[in-house]
Amino acid sequence: TNLNEDDQEERTRMMERVALAAQLLLLKRHRNPGVREWELKRVLGEDYRAVLAALSEKLSELGLEVKEVDDGGTPRFLVTIRGRPPKGIEPALAGYRVDAVAALATAVAFVAAHGGKSPQQKIEEVLASKLSRTRARLLLQRFIDDGYLKAGPSGSLELGWRTSAEIDLKELSSRLISLSSERTSGPDSSSQPP
């Protein structure tokens, strides 16, 4: 019975640590979502990955998963939707206005289409064609601050850690292509400007 009691104690302790990991990952404590590796080690211990695996298993029943992304050379862990969001549920705008979400999609697609790196000036020009140049600069800075883009060498922008965590680039490309083909092949496409 001593073995059973020890086993039960270990299970109870693990469940307490899983609950703590869930609180760390699900409750917003910083500007950006998720928790850095050092925070998890400090709170959960060196075997934090085993705790995260147990949490991810529990979250999978809810259609969620624990995801690890690279945040400038440091692992960051966050909870995301497993696969695609259910039909009829629009993803949150993350505090962005609709025009900012459109600018984010444009900037991310532009960088992705250019191999994951593009001059900031080029992206700014694309956004400034629909927004003011000042608004385009402010949005690009916000996308950098929020982790969707990151500053690269010599004035270039690259895809950031949050893009890989939250944005399905294949899905974004597919939707943009289908929108483009709908615009050009619609019933009254001859009346639409290029």
Contacts in CASP RR format, 6 or more apart in sequence:
PFRMAT RR
TARGET T0000
AUTHOR 0000-0000-0000
METHOD contacts of the structure
MODEL  1
TNLNEDDQEERTRMMERVALAAQLLLLKRHRNPGVREWELKRVLGEDYRA
VLAALSEKLSELGLEVKEVDDGGTPRFLVTIRGRPPKGIEPALAGYRVDA
VAALATAVAFVAAHGGKSPQQKIEEVLASKLSRTRARLLLQRFIDDGYLK
AGPSGSLELGWRTSAEIDLKELSSRLISLSSERTSGPDSSSQPP
14 51 0 8 1.000
14 54 0 8 1.000
17 44 0 8 1.000
17 51 0 8 1.000
18 51 0 8 1.000
18 54 0 8 1.000
18 55 0 8 1.000
18 58 0 8 1.000
20 43 0 8 1.000
20 44 0 8 1.000
21 40 0 8 1.000
21 44 0 8 1.000
21 48 0 8 1.000
21 51 0 8 1.000
21 52 0 8 1.000
21 55 0 8 1.000
22 55 0 8 1.000
22 58 0 8 1.000
22 59 0 8 1.000
24 34 0 8 1.000
24 35 0 8 1.000
24 39 0 8 1.000
24 40 0 8 1.000
24 43 0 8 1.000
25 34 0 8 1.000
25 35 0 8 1.000
25 55 0 8 1.000
25 66 0 8 1.000
25 77 0 8 1.000
25 78 0 8 1.000
25 79 0 8 1.000
26 79 0 8 1.000
29 35 0 8 1.000
31 145 0 8 1.000
31 146 0 8 1.000
32 76 0 8 1.000
32 146 0 8 1.000
32 147 0 8 1.000
32 162 0 8 1.000
33 78 0 8 1.000
33 162 0 8 1.000
33 165 0 8 1.000
34 76 0 8 1.000
34 77 0 8 1.000
34 78 0 8 1.000
34 79 0 8 1.000
35 76 0 8 1.000
35 77 0 8 1.000
35 78 0 8 1.000
36 71 0 8 1.000
36 74 0 8 1.000
36 75 0 8 1.000
36 76 0 8 1.000
36 77 0 8 1.000
37 48 0 8 1.000
37 74 0 8 1.000
37 75 0 8 1.000
37 76 0 8 1.000
37 77 0 8 1.000
38 74 0 8 1.000
40 48 0 8 1.000
40 51 0 8 1.000
40 52 0 8 1.000
40 77 0 8 1.000
41 48 0 8 1.000
44 51 0 8 1.000
52 66 0 8 1.000
52 77 0 8 1.000
53 66 0 8 1.000
55 66 0 8 1.000
56 65 0 8 1.000
56 66 0 8 1.000
59 65 0 8 1.000
59 66 0 8 1.000
59 79 0 8 1.000
60 82 0 8 1.000
63 81 0 8 1.000
63 82 0 8 1.000
64 79 0 8 1.000
64 80 0 8 1.000
64 81 0 8 1.000
64 82 0 8 1.000
65 79 0 8 1.000
65 80 0 8 1.000
65 81 0 8 1.000
65 82 0 8 1.000
66 77 0 8 1.000
66 78 0 8 1.000
66 79 0 8 1.000
67 77 0 8 1.000
67 78 0 8 1.000
67 79 0 8 1.000
67 80 0 8 1.000
67 165 0 8 1.000
68 75 0 8 1.000
68 76 0 8 1.000
68 77 0 8 1.000
69 75 0 8 1.000
69 76 0 8 1.000
69 77 0 8 1.000
69 78 0 8 1.000
69 161 0 8 1.000
69 162 0 8 1.000
69 164 0 8 1.000
69 165 0 8 1.000
70 76 0 8 1.000
70 161 0 8 1.000
70 164 0 8 1.000
71 147 0 8 1.000
71 161 0 8 1.000
72 150 0 8 1.000
72 161 0 8 1.000
76 161 0 8 1.000
76 165 0 8 1.000
78 165 0 8 1.000
80 165 0 8 1.000
80 166 0 8 1.000
81 91 0 8 1.000
83 168 0 8 1.000
84 168 0 8 1.000
84 171 0 8 1.000
85 91 0 8 1.000
93 101 0 8 1.000
94 146 0 8 1.000
96 104 0 8 1.000
99 131 0 8 1.000
100 139 0 8 1.000
100 142 0 8 1.000
102 130 0 8 1.000
103 127 0 8 1.000
103 130 0 8 1.000
103 131 0 8 1.000
103 136 0 8 1.000
103 139 0 8 1.000
103 143 0 8 1.000
104 139 0 8 1.000
104 143 0 8 1.000
104 148 0 8 1.000
105 172 0 8 1.000
105 176 0 8 1.000
106 126 0 8 1.000
106 127 0 8 1.000
106 130 0 8 1.000
107 123 0 8 1.000
107 126 0 8 1.000
107 127 0 8 1.000
107 139 0 8 1.000
107 140 0 8 1.000
107 143 0 8 1.000
107 148 0 8 1.000
107 149 0 8 1.000
107 157 0 8 1.000
108 148 0 8 1.000
108 149 0 8 1.000
108 159 0 8 1.000
108 163 0 8 1.000
108 167 0 8 1.000
108 169 0 8 1.000
108 172 0 8 1.000
109 172 0 8 1.000
109 173 0 8 1.000
109 176 0 8 1.000
110 118 0 8 1.000
110 122 0 8 1.000
110 123 0 8 1.000
110 126 0 8 1.000
111 117 0 8 1.000
111 118 0 8 1.000
111 123 0 8 1.000
111 149 0 8 1.000
111 157 0 8 1.000
111 158 0 8 1.000
111 159 0 8 1.000
112 159 0 8 1.000
112 169 0 8 1.000
112 172 0 8 1.000
112 173 0 8 1.000
113 173 0 8 1.000
116 158 0 8 1.000
116 159 0 8 1.000
117 152 0 8 1.000
117 156 0 8 1.000
117 157 0 8 1.000
117 158 0 8 1.000
118 156 0 8 1.000
118 157 0 8 1.000
119 155 0 8 1.000
119 156 0 8 1.000
119 157 0 8 1.000
120 140 0 8 1.000
120 151 0 8 1.000
120 155 0 8 1.000
120 156 0 8 1.000
120 157 0 8 1.000
121 155 0 8 1.000
123 140 0 8 1.000
123 157 0 8 1.000
124 133 0 8 1.000
124 136 0 8 1.000
124 137 0 8 1.000
124 140 0 8 1.000
127 135 0 8 1.000
127 136 0 8 1.000
127 139 0 8 1.000
127 140 0 8 1.000
128 136 0 8 1.000
131 139 0 8 1.000
140 149 0 8 1.000
140 157 0 8 1.000
143 149 0 8 1.000
144 150 0 8 1.000
144 151 0 8 1.000
144 157 0 8 1.000
146 162 0 8 1.000
147 160 0 8 1.000
147 161 0 8 1.000
147 162 0 8 1.000
147 163 0 8 1.000
148 159 0 8 1.000
148 160 0 8 1.000
148 162 0 8 1.000
148 163 0 8 1.000
148 167 0 8 1.000
149 157 0 8 1.000
149 158 0 8 1.000
149 159 0 8 1.000
149 160 0 8 1.000
149 163 0 8 1.000
150 157 0 8 1.000
150 158 0 8 1.000
150 159 0 8 1.000
150 160 0 8 1.000
150 161 0 8 1.000
151 157 0 8 1.000
151 158 0 8 1.000
152 158 0 8 1.000
163 169 0 8 1.000
183 189 0 8 1.000
183 192 0 8 1.000
184 192 0 8 1.000
END
